[in-house]
Amino acid sequence: MRELKYRGVGTIEFLYENGRFYFIEMNTRIQVEHPVTEMVTGIDLINEQIRIAGGARLGIAQEDVIFRGHAIECRVNAEHPETFRPSPGRIAYYHVPGGLGVRVDSAAYQGYAIPPNYDSMIGKLIVHGRNRTECLMRLRRALDEFVVDGVDTTLPLFRRLVRNASIQDGEYDIHWLEKMLAESQGGE
Protein backbone atom coordinates (compact mmCIF):
# COMPACT_ATOMS: atom_id res chain seq x y z
CA MET A 1 0.00 0.00 0.00
CA ARG A 2 2.96 2.29 0.65
CA GLU A 3 4.22 1.63 -2.87
CA LEU A 4 0.83 2.56 -4.28
CA LYS A 5 0.74 5.63 -2.00
CA TYR A 6 -2.70 4.55 -0.87
CA ARG A 7 -4.09 6.60 2.00
CA GLY A 8 -7.39 5.47 3.44
CA VAL A 9 -9.28 2.47 4.69
CA GLY A 10 -9.82 -0.25 2.14
CA THR A 11 -9.90 -3.96 1.57
CA ILE A 12 -7.70 -6.14 -0.58
CA GLU A 13 -9.22 -9.48 -1.53
CA PHE A 14 -6.96 -12.36 -2.41
CA LEU A 15 -6.63 -16.12 -2.37
CA TYR A 16 -3.69 -17.79 -0.69
CA GLU A 17 -2.49 -21.23 -1.72
CA ASN A 18 0.81 -23.05 -1.45
CA GLY A 19 2.64 -20.00 -0.13
CA ARG A 20 1.44 -17.70 -2.92
CA PHE A 21 -1.03 -14.81 -2.94
CA TYR A 22 -3.44 -14.34 -5.85
CA PHE A 23 -4.90 -10.83 -6.11
CA ILE A 24 -8.67 -10.60 -6.72
CA GLU A 25 -9.66 -6.98 -6.15
CA MET A 26 -9.26 -3.90 -4.02
CA ASN A 27 -12.16 -1.92 -2.58
CA THR A 28 -11.40 1.61 -1.43
CA ARG A 29 -14.37 1.53 0.92
CA ILE A 30 -15.39 -0.30 4.03
CA GLN A 31 -16.76 -3.79 3.38
CA VAL A 32 -20.14 -5.03 4.62
CA GLU A 33 -18.22 -7.71 6.58
CA HIS A 34 -16.23 -5.14 8.59
CA PRO A 35 -18.02 -5.98 11.89
CA VAL A 36 -16.28 -9.39 11.92
CA THR A 37 -12.91 -7.64 11.98
CA GLU A 38 -14.16 -5.19 14.61
CA MET A 39 -15.39 -8.02 16.85
CA VAL A 40 -12.11 -9.98 16.77
CA THR A 41 -9.77 -6.97 17.01
CA GLY A 42 -11.77 -4.44 19.04
CA ILE A 43 -10.88 -1.78 16.46
CA ASP A 44 -13.64 0.55 15.25
CA LEU A 45 -12.92 0.59 11.51
CA ILE A 46 -15.57 3.21 10.73
CA ASN A 47 -14.00 5.58 13.25
CA GLU A 48 -10.58 5.02 11.67
CA GLN A 49 -12.01 5.58 8.19
CA ILE A 50 -13.58 8.90 9.23
CA ARG A 51 -10.42 10.03 11.03
CA ILE A 52 -8.27 9.32 7.96
CA ALA A 53 -10.74 11.04 5.63
CA GLY A 54 -10.46 14.08 7.91
CA GLY A 55 -6.69 14.16 7.48
CA ALA A 56 -5.64 12.38 10.68
CA ARG A 57 -3.08 9.61 10.69
CA LEU A 58 -4.09 6.01 11.25
CA GLY A 59 -4.55 5.66 15.01
CA ILE A 60 -3.07 2.17 15.26
CA ALA A 61 0.03 0.31 14.12
CA GLN A 62 0.06 -3.23 12.76
CA GLU A 63 1.48 -4.54 16.04
CA ASP A 64 -1.58 -3.09 17.83
CA VAL A 65 -3.86 -5.44 15.88
CA ILE A 66 -4.44 -8.47 18.10
CA PHE A 67 -6.98 -11.11 17.13
CA ARG A 68 -9.16 -12.49 19.93
CA GLY A 69 -11.68 -15.24 19.42
CA HIS A 70 -13.88 -16.08 16.48
CA ALA A 71 -16.67 -14.12 14.76
CA ILE A 72 -19.30 -14.99 12.17
CA GLU A 73 -21.62 -12.66 10.25
CA CYS A 74 -24.98 -13.54 8.71
CA ARG A 75 -26.44 -11.09 6.21
CA VAL A 76 -30.18 -11.27 6.84
CA ASN A 77 -31.88 -10.53 3.53
CA ALA A 78 -35.51 -10.22 2.49
CA GLU A 79 -35.19 -13.19 0.15
CA HIS A 80 -36.61 -16.67 -0.15
CA PRO A 81 -34.22 -18.91 1.85
CA GLU A 82 -33.71 -21.44 -0.98
CA THR A 83 -34.31 -19.60 -4.27
CA PHE A 84 -32.96 -16.23 -3.05
CA ARG A 85 -35.81 -14.50 -4.89
CA PRO A 86 -36.27 -10.99 -3.41
CA SER A 87 -39.20 -10.60 -1.02
CA PRO A 88 -40.22 -6.95 -0.90
CA GLY A 89 -43.00 -5.97 1.46
CA ARG A 90 -43.70 -4.66 4.93
CA ILE A 91 -42.13 -6.12 8.06
CA ALA A 92 -45.08 -7.08 10.27
CA TYR A 93 -43.03 -8.04 13.35
CA TYR A 94 -39.36 -7.45 14.11
CA HIS A 95 -37.33 -8.71 17.08
CA VAL A 96 -33.53 -8.78 17.16
CA PRO A 97 -31.44 -10.99 19.45
CA GLY A 98 -29.09 -9.66 22.08
CA GLY A 99 -26.71 -10.86 24.74
CA LEU A 100 -23.02 -11.39 25.21
CA GLY A 101 -21.10 -11.45 21.93
CA VAL A 102 -24.17 -10.63 19.80
CA ARG A 103 -24.39 -7.54 17.57
CA VAL A 104 -27.07 -6.56 15.06
CA ASP A 105 -26.42 -3.77 12.55
CA SER A 106 -29.74 -2.76 10.99
CA ALA A 107 -32.02 0.16 10.29
CA ALA A 108 -35.11 -2.06 9.97
CA TYR A 109 -38.06 -1.93 12.34
CA GLN A 110 -41.60 -3.24 12.66
CA GLY A 111 -43.57 -1.58 9.86
CA TYR A 112 -40.51 -0.94 7.68
CA ALA A 113 -41.16 -1.49 3.96
CA ILE A 114 -38.55 -3.51 2.07
CA PRO A 115 -38.39 -1.82 -1.35
CA PRO A 116 -38.49 -3.94 -4.52
CA ASN A 117 -35.74 -2.12 -6.39
CA TYR A 118 -32.84 -1.90 -3.92
CA ASP A 119 -30.59 -4.23 -1.94
CA SER A 120 -32.73 -6.66 0.06
CA MET A 121 -30.51 -6.65 3.16
CA ILE A 122 -32.51 -6.22 6.37
CA GLY A 123 -29.50 -6.30 8.64
CA LYS A 124 -26.37 -8.08 9.74
CA LEU A 125 -26.14 -10.47 12.68
CA ILE A 126 -22.59 -10.67 14.00
CA VAL A 127 -21.64 -13.08 16.77
CA HIS A 128 -18.33 -13.38 18.63
CA GLY A 129 -17.02 -16.10 20.92
CA ARG A 130 -13.72 -17.13 22.49
CA ASN A 131 -13.43 -19.88 19.87
CA ARG A 132 -15.36 -21.28 16.88
CA THR A 133 -17.42 -23.68 19.01
CA GLU A 134 -18.59 -20.95 21.39
CA CYS A 135 -19.27 -18.65 18.44
CA LEU A 136 -21.44 -21.27 16.72
CA MET A 137 -23.37 -21.90 19.95
CA ARG A 138 -24.07 -18.18 20.34
CA LEU A 139 -24.98 -17.91 16.67
CA ARG A 140 -27.48 -20.77 16.98
CA ARG A 141 -29.19 -19.05 19.93
CA ALA A 142 -29.17 -15.62 18.25
CA LEU A 143 -30.65 -17.00 15.03
CA ASP A 144 -33.42 -18.72 17.00
CA GLU A 145 -34.24 -15.39 18.70
CA PHE A 146 -34.20 -13.30 15.50
CA VAL A 147 -37.74 -12.76 14.19
CA VAL A 148 -38.76 -11.00 10.99
CA ASP A 149 -42.38 -11.59 9.94
CA GLY A 150 -44.15 -10.29 6.85
CA VAL A 151 -41.46 -11.04 4.27
CA ASP A 152 -39.39 -14.11 3.40
CA THR A 153 -35.90 -13.97 4.87
CA THR A 154 -32.67 -15.94 4.80
CA LEU A 155 -33.04 -16.69 8.54
CA PRO A 156 -34.41 -20.25 8.01
CA LEU A 157 -31.41 -21.06 5.82
CA PHE A 158 -28.96 -19.78 8.45
CA ARG A 159 -30.75 -21.78 11.18
CA ARG A 160 -30.37 -24.88 9.03
CA LEU A 161 -26.72 -24.17 8.24
CA VAL A 162 -25.61 -23.55 11.82
CA ARG A 163 -26.95 -27.00 12.78
CA ASN A 164 -25.31 -28.80 9.85
CA ALA A 165 -22.43 -31.12 10.81
CA SER A 166 -20.30 -30.02 7.83
CA ILE A 167 -20.58 -26.38 8.88
CA GLN A 168 -19.90 -27.21 12.53
CA ASP A 169 -16.82 -29.24 11.57
CA GLY A 170 -15.56 -26.70 9.03
CA GLU A 171 -15.82 -29.28 6.23
CA TYR A 172 -17.10 -27.15 3.35
CA ASP A 173 -15.85 -25.30 0.29
CA ILE A 174 -17.14 -22.67 -2.12
CA HIS A 175 -19.42 -25.19 -3.88
CA TRP A 176 -20.86 -26.76 -0.71
CA LEU A 177 -23.96 -24.54 -0.38
CA GLU A 178 -25.11 -24.91 -3.97
CA LYS A 179 -24.74 -28.71 -3.68
CA MET A 180 -26.64 -28.77 -0.38
CA LEU A 181 -29.47 -26.66 -1.80
CA ALA A 182 -29.66 -28.80 -4.98
CA GLU A 183 -29.86 -31.97 -2.88
CA SER A 184 -32.64 -30.53 -0.71
CA GLN A 185 -34.62 -29.56 -3.84
CA GLY A 186 -34.20 -33.05 -5.32
CA GLY A 187 -31.62 -31.98 -7.89
CA GLU A 188 -28.13 -33.28 -8.57
C-alpha positions, 0 to 999 in steps of 0.5 A: 500500500505504501508503494501505491501511496494509498491513504485510506481504509480499504480492503484487498481481496486475495486467495492464498495457496501453497505459499502464494497470494493471488490478487482478486480486487481492491475496494477503497471503501469499508466492506459489509463484513467489517463488523467481523474484523471489529469483533475480533480486534476491538478496532472501530474501523468506521472511526478510523475511516472517518479520522483518515478522511479528515486528514488524521493519521491512522490511530493504530500500528500493525502490532496493535492489531491483536486477534481475539476469538472467532466471529461470524456474520450472517447477512439477513436478507428479504429473500426466499431462503432457498431460491434467493428470490427478493421478497419486498414488502412490509415487516409485520413483526421485528425482534432482534437478538441480544446478549453477550457477543451478539451484535445486530447492525440494521435500520429495519423496524416493525412496519418498515417497507422492504423496497423492490428495487434496492438491496434486500438486506434487512441487517447483519447479525454478528456473533463473537465467541472465544473460539469457533465452538462458542461462536457457533453456539451463540450464533445458533441461539441468536438465530433462533431469537431473531424474528422477521415476519411479513417477508421471506428472509434468509433466517431459516437457511442460516438456522439450518446451516448452523446446525449442519455437521459439515458447517460445525466441523468446518468441512465445506468449500465454495461449492458446498452450499449450492450442492446442499441446496440442490440436494434438498430440492431433489436436484443433482 
